[in-house]
Amino acid sequence: MKIKLNGEDLELNDGAVLTDICAKLEIDSKGVAFAIDCDVIPRDEWASTKLADGTEVMMIRAACGG
């Protein structure tokens, strides 16, 4: 299935959940937040938040500096 991640297509397996995005992109989940339809998804719900084909996900990564 394909989702939109920050406006770009991302191919994931059917039944994927938010934690699968970090695994697919090989990134550490620390300092990352996800939102679906402008609703931030709490970290403890990532493993149970199933994604559907066409879901639009926003991933925000914290950055240090100023």
ABEGO torsion letter per residue (X at the ends): XBBBBGGBBBBBBBGBBAAAAAAAAGBBABGBBBBBGGBBBBAAAAAABBBBBGBBBBBBBBBBEX
